[in-house]
């Protein structure tokens, strides 16, 4: 029966152009019974139904059919892998929604067990770490809960999140593992901090390193799906009145906000003050933009984020307060079109002090008037989140600015547990979008297994409250993708994978120890130099970004690009060439890497002036109605 299926598919391929896939059953049968195929043959690039294929050698009818078969198999199996992981994440989100709503109904009927703190919770809900050995025995059939450092032990929302999410083992994690034996880490991150992990095929593991995993609310995958693209301006009060521990807190707030930004965002930082030589240590202080481009927002690339955080850390508190000029600079940055135009956010960090009572009163009025008038010119209107530092902060001014804009005001006294002190801001981000279908997030090194993976993340939204509970996610490691595609490699050459914006996910010249570059470097940076023909590769790139399949030959280089889509989000290519596979040691590769890391003198300008909109950046997701967000202006 298998032979007849193979014969039928071969006949189909020989008469139909490379434009459609065989049926699901046919593909599975072919994959298991391909004539004469052996894993070593595939790994060594041998032809299953003919002699060894050389780059652009004589293509017989048999080898041409073999190439088509391999491309179809690679397309089908990679797409199938992505779809399976997407469905697994959706099952986790649906399970979390049902579990929470059932828990909420039981709570309303007083049928739930209430715990005073996390320590009281049984291991059936919270798999505890051994305090003596600082580790836990790996249980492949159970999930672990990772709590970020300094998370409140007696917080009711945190305790309840651990309670209801424990049911995910039965409703989602184990069923997913049974349905897909290759699945690795599955996880559900609540918007209150706890992260529930299920190891799947990665088990058993010593989970000591997971105990202190980074707060998920700061990770790229979480924020990519939580808030959607946004424009963020951070205003730091750099006046001399901040010249104490308050300034360290202000810098930490800025760094925390920047860390949570994703590649979909734009941002910049303003140091607000004015010079007055009669004021101690003021010098010629003026309000200034800290980013590499002081005329606009900059993309939140890894290099830009690191560079601006470094600049912020070097700031010194001098001069007098000048919040008015700081806000004016913020609105000026939000007016140009070079931004996402999806959400406008201003983070304002100050102690609210002024050099004199008279100047303070007039300054407050000027700031309010400026914010009211300028915000009418911004689309969408900017929300202001004010973080006040010190016990004697000017609460009235900041409350007025924040409440009128739909933001929140929070009092800070220390850098300890900043994430939870800043909770109104992070809750706002998690509740803002209603793009509940989920999305694939850029490659990121996962703290629980140190592997680089793309992640499908989707929101879990309560049907009773319509509030976002958290985000379910499942990984596909880049190693999995490479191994899958290499099974179908038939000739000397190499493989690469891009997303539909042309950003490189996998390429031989992309260092595996630099995950921040994966998903941020356009494929043209690697391939145009290799082909020496920008117009030729530009046509290949555009076809791949459109999700087309086919092949294109560059005769001058004796190389052919075979390309096909992988699900709706990615495309891959087999590059058949007689020359050696490009590697990270080549001069052109090193140059690309240095430029992307900002080590060349002109890269700062290049990164600052790059515009993701030119490469088909994300559309704005549907935003949730303000009435459903329900963030008290005075904090949570």
N, C-alpha and C positions, 0 to 999 in steps of 0.2 A: 504493500500500500504506500509506503514511503517513497518507493522508486517511482510510482505513478505520479505522485505529487511533484517530485523533483522534475520529472519529464514535462509535466504540465507547466510548471513555472519557467523552465528553460525555454519552452516554446513561446511562452508569453513574453519573456524578455527579448527574445530574438526578433519579435515582430512589432513590439511597442517601444517607443522612445523612452528614455530614462525620465519618467515623469510621474509614476505612481507606484504604490507599494503592493506586493502580494497580500493575500489575506493573512490574518493573524495565525490561523492554523497552519497554513503553508509555510510561513516563516519559521515557526517553531519546529516543524518537521524537517525543513532544510537544515536548520542550525544543528540538529541532532544527527543527521544522516548524510551530510554532504560527502559525495563520493571521494574516498581516499583521503579525506582531510584529517589531519592530526594537529594537536596544539602546537607541537614543535615546528610543523610546516608553516603554520600561520606566523608564529613568532619569528621564524627565519625568513619570512617574506617569500615563501614558495607558492607557486600557483597550484591551486587544488586540482583543476581540471586540465592542466597543460604544463609546459615548461616554465622555468623561472622567468618572471617578467622583468625586463630592464626598462629604465626610464626612457619613455618615448621610443621603445623598440618597435619591431614590426608587430602590429596588432592584428592577430588572427581573429576570426569570428569567435573562437572559444575564449581567448583571453579577454576580448571585449565584453563578452557575456559575464565572465568571471569578475571583471571590474564593476560592472553594473550590479551584479549580485552582492558583492562586498559592500558597495556604497549603500544599497538598499538595506542590507542587514545592519550596518552601522547606524543608519538613520533610524531604523525601527527600534533597535535595542536601546540606543541612547534616549530616544524620545520616550520609550516605555519606562526606562529607569526614572526619568524626570516626572512622568505622570504618576508613577507609583508613590514616589516620595511626596508629591503634592497631595495626593489623596490621603496619605498617612497623616500629614499635618492637619488637613481638614477634619479628619476623624478625631484628632486630639482636641481641636477647637470646639467641635460639636459636643464632644464628651464633657469638656469643661463647662460649657454653657448649660447643659442638662444638669450636671452635678451641682452647679451653683444655684440654679433656680430651684431645684429640689431641696437643697440645704436652706435656702431662704424661706421657702414655704414651711419647712419644719421649724425653723427659728421663729417664725410668726406664730406657730402653734405651740411654741415652748417645748418642742420635742427634740432639741439638740443638746448635746453635752457641752457645757461651757468650761473652758480651761482658763485659769488665771494667768498662766504664762506657758511658754513653750516647753519648759522643763517638765511640766505635768503631763505632757502629751505622751500617749503610749507609742511603742515602736511600730504598731500597725498603721499609724498616721505619719509618724516622723521617724525615719530610719536614723537612729542616733549613732554618733561616732563614739568609739571607745576612748574614754578620757585618759586611760593609762597608756595605750599604745598610739593614740592620736590617729587612729585609722579605724575602718570598719571592715568586717568580713564581706567580701563581694557576694551579693545574692543576685543571680542573673534574672530572677523572676520578680524583682522588686525595684521600685524607683527610689532615688535618693533625693533629699531636700538640701539644697545649698543655700545658706543664709549669708548675705553680705555682711562684712564686719560692721559692728556697732548697730545692727538692726535692733530696734526695741524688742525686748523679750516678752513684754506684756501687752503689746499692741493687739487689740481685738481684730482689726482687719487682717493683720498678718497671721494670727492664729487661725482665723476662719479660712483664709486662703490655703493653709496647710491642711486643714480638715477636709474641705470639699475636694481638693485636687488629689487626695489620696486614692479616690475612686478611679482615677485615670489608668491605674494598673490593669484593672479588669475591663474597662470600657474602651480603651484605646491602645495603650502601650503594648500589651500582650497580643491582642488581635493583630496589630500592625506587624509585630515580629513573626507571627505565624503566617501572615499573608505574604511577607517579603523576608525571606531568610537572610538576605544580604543587608538589610537595614541596620544601621548603627545607632548613633545617639538620637533619641527623641526627647523633646523637652517642652515644658510649659512654664513660661515666666509670668508671674502675676505682676500687676502694676504696683503692688505694694512692696516688692522686693524678693520674696522667696522664689527659688527656681527649682522645679522638680525635673530630675534627669532620669532617663531610663537607658541603660547601656546597650541593650540588644546584643548584637554579635560582638561588640567590644568587650563584653564581660567574659571572664572575670578580670577585674582591674583593682589595683590598690587605689582607693579614692582619696587619699590624703590630700593630693593637690587640688581636688575639686572643692574641698572644704572651704578654702579661701578664694574661690573663684571671683572674678571681677563682678561688680554689681551689674546685672543684665541691663539695667536701665541706662547704662553708659555704653553698651555695646552697639556696634553698627547695625547688626541685623535687627535688633529690637527697635531702634529709632527709625530705621528705614521704613518699617511697616507701621510704626506707631503714629508718627506725626506727619509723614509726607514731606515734600519739599517745602523749605521755609527760608525766609530772609531774617537774619538775626544781627542786631547791632547792640554791642555791649558798651555802656557808658560807665566809666570808673571815675569817681570823684578823686582827682589827684592833688587836691589842695593840701597845704601844710597841716591842716587840722586832722588829716588822715595819717600823719607821720608817726604811727605807733603800731600796735598789733592789729589795729583796724585795717591797715593797708594790706597786711598779709592775708587777712580774711577776704578782702576785696579781690585780690589776685587769685585766691583759691576759687572764689565764685566764678570768676571769668574762665579759669582753666577747666572747671567742671562743666560749664555750659559748652565750651569749645570741644571738649572730649566727646560729648554726646552728639555732636553734629555728624552728619553723614555726607557722602559724596554728592548727594542730591541737593545740598544746602549751599547758601551764600552767607557770608558774615564779614564783620570787621569790628574793631575795638577803638573806642575814643577815650582819650585821657583828658578829662575836663578840668580846666583851671584857667586863671588869668594872672599875668605878671603884675607885681606891685613891689617896687624896690624898697618900700618902707616896711614890707613884711619879711620876716626872718626867712632866709634861704629861698626867697622866691625867684631870684634871678630874672630872666626874661621869659618866665613860664607862660605858655599859651595852650589853649585846647588844641589837641592834635590827634590825627588818626594814626593808629599804631600799625595798621596793616601795610603790606608791601605796595598797595595801590591806595593812595589817600583820596582818590576821587570817586571811588566806587566800592561796592562790595566785591569780595573775592570768593571763588569757589572753595568749598571746604575740603580741599584735597589734604592728604596726609602731610605733605610738605608745607602747605600754607598754615595748617593748624599748628604744626610744631614750631614754625617760624614766628607766628604771632604770639604763641604762649611764651616763647623765649623773650620776645620783645616786652611783653607784659611783666615778666619777672624782673626785668631790668628797670622798670619805671621807678621814679622817686617822687615822693609827695612834697611838692613845693608850690608857693604862690597862694592866691586866694581862691575861694570857691567861685565858679562860673558855670553853674548848671545850665543857664540859658544858652550859652554858646555850645555846650555839650549836646543839648537836645537839638539845636539848630543843625549841628553837624550830622547828627543821627538821621534827621529827616532828609537832609541833603543826600545822604547815602541811599535812602530808600526811594528816592524819586527816579533815578535813571532806570532804563528798561533792562539793563544787564543784571537781572536777578530772576528768581523763580516767579515772583508775583503771585504766589499761592497763599502765603501767610507772612505778615509783617510783625516782628517781635522786637521790642526794646527791653534789654536787661539793664536796670539802673542800680548801681551799687554806691552807697554814700552813707555818711553819718549825719547828713542834713544840717551841719553846722555852717554858720556864716561869720564873716569877720566882725560884723557889728549888728546890733539889733535893727537899726534903721535900714541898713543895706539888705539885711536878711528879709525884712518885710516886703520891701519893694522888689527884691529879687524873686521872691516866691510868687508874687502877682505876675511878674514878667514871664516866669517859667510856665505858669498855668495858662496864660493867654497865648504864649507861643505854641504850647502843645496842642491846645484846642484848635487854633487856626491851622497849624501845619498838618494835623492829623486828618483834617477834612480834604487835604490834597493828596493823601496816600490811598491807594487802592491795592490790596485791602487795607483797611485802617490798622494802624499799629496798636498792638496790645502791650501794655507796659507792666513789667514785673519788677517791683522795687524790693531790694534787699537792704535793710537798714542795719547798720553796724554800730554797736554800743548802746548802753542802757538809756542814754539821754538823746536818742535820735529824734529828729523832727518828724514825728509820725503823721501829723496832719497833712503836710505837703505831699508826702509820698502816697498816703491813702487816697488823697484827692486825685492824683495823677493816675494811679492804678485802677481805682474803681470806675472812673469815668471812661476808661479805655477797655474795660472788660478783663483786666489783668488781676494781679493780687499783690499784696504787700506782706513781707515777712521780716521779722526781727532776727538778726544773727548776732551771736556773741563769740563764737569760736569756730575753728575749722573742723572740729570733730563732727562726724556723721553729717557732712554737708548735704548728701543726697536726700536724707530724710528731712533735714531742716528746710530744704528747698522743694519739698514735696509738692506744693501747689503748682509749681512750674512743670514738674515732670508728670503730674496727674493731668494737667491741661494737655500736654503733648500726647499722652496716651489716649485721651478722650476725643481728640480733635477731628480725626478723619473717620469717614464711614466707608472707606474702600476695603470692605470686608472680604473681598474675593482673595486677598493675599497677593504676595509677589515674591519673586526671587531676589535675594539681596546679594550685593557684591561679595567676592571671596573674602574670607576673614579667618584668622587662626583661632580655633576654638580653645578656650582655657582648660576644658576638661579632657581633651586628648591631644592637644598641640598640633592638630592637623588642619590644613587649610581646606576650606569647604565653601561651596555656595549653599545658601539656606533658603528653603521655602518657608515663609512665615505668614501666619494668618491670624486675625483677631478673633478672640472668643467674646461674644457680646451677649449679655443677658437679655432674654426675651421679656423678662418681667420689668427690669429697670431701664433697659436700652443703654446701659453703660458698658464700656469695655472692661472686661475682667483681667485680661492679659493676652499673651500671644503664644500660640503653638508654633513649633518649628521642627523641621527635620532636615538633616544635612545630606548633601552629596559631596563627598570629598573629591578633590581634583585628581587624586590618585585613582579613584574608582573610574572616573571618566577616561583617563589616559589608558588604563588597563583595558577597558572595554573597546576603545577605538583601535588600540594596537592589535587586538585579535583579528582585525580585518585589514590590516596593512599588508599590501601585496608586492611592494617594490621599494627600492632605496628612496629615501626622502624623509619627510617629517610631517607632524600633525599640528594643527593649531585650532583653538576654539575661541569664538568671540560672542559677545552679546549683540543685540540688535541695534545698539548704538555704536558698534564698531570697537568697543573696548575689549582688550585682550584678556581672556580668562586663562588660557594655556598656550604656551609657545616655548620652543627650546631656548630662546634667548631671555626668557623671563625667569629670574632667579626664584627658586622655590623657597629660599629663606627670607624673601621679602614679600610677604602676602599683601602688604599695603599697595604694591604696584599692580597686583592682579585686579583687573576690573577698572583700572584708572588710566592705562596707557593705550592709545589708539593703535590698532593693528598696523596702520600705515608706517608707524615709527620703526617697525621691524621689517616689513615686507617690501616697502618701496625701495629701500637701499639694496635689498637682495635682488630685486628684479632689474633695477636700474631703469625702470620704465614706469613712472608714476601714473601715466594715463592707463596703461595696461592693468596695473593692480587696482587702480581706482575703480575700474569696471567690475573687477572681481569683488572688491569690498562692498560696493553698492548692491550687487546681486545677493551677496550673503546677508546684508542688512535687511533686504526685502524678503528674506526667507526663501529664495529661489534655490534650485538645484541644477547642476550641470557641470561643465568643465571648460577650461580655457587654457590654451597652450601659448607659451612665449617661445617662439622658435629660436630667437637669438640666444636664449639661455638654456635651451633644451630642457624646459621644465613645464609641467602641467599642473594646474590647480583643479582638483575635483572637490566640489563643495555641495553641501546639503544642509537643510535645517534640522534642528533638534528641538522638538516641541515648538512652542510659539515664541520662545525667549532667546534661543541660541542658534548658532550655526557653526559647523565644523568644516575643516578642509584637510584633505590629504594632498601634500605637495610632493609630486614625483619628480625627482631630479637626480642626475648621475653624480652630482657633486656631493661633498660631505654635508651632513646635517649641521646647520648653524648651531653654535653653542655659545655659552655665556663668556667664553674666553676671547671671542673675536673682538677686534677693535671697535667695529660698529656697534656691537651689543653693549660693550662697556661704556661707549659714549652715550648711548640711549639711557642706560641706567644712571650714569652720572647726571645727565640732564634732568631725569625725572626726580632724582633725589636732591636736586638743587646744588650740586657740587661745582657746576660750571658758572662762570661769572654772569652769563646772560640768562640763566634759567629762571631767576626770580621774576623778571619781567615777563618771560614766556608763560609761567604758571599763573601769574596774576592776571594776565590778559586773556588767558584761555576762557572760552565761553561754552559751557556745556550745551547751550541752546543751539549752537552751530552744529551739534552732533546729534540732534534729535533727543534732547533731554526730556525728562518725565513731564507728562501733562499734570495739571493740578487735580488732585483727587477731590471727590465731593466732600465738603466740610459739614460737620454736624451742626445742627442748630444750637445757638448759644444757650438756649434755655435748658438743653440736655447736658451741658457740661457741668454746670452747678459747682463752680469753684468759689467759695466765699472770698470776698476781696481781702478780708483780714487774715487769710490763711486757713488751714484745715484744722 
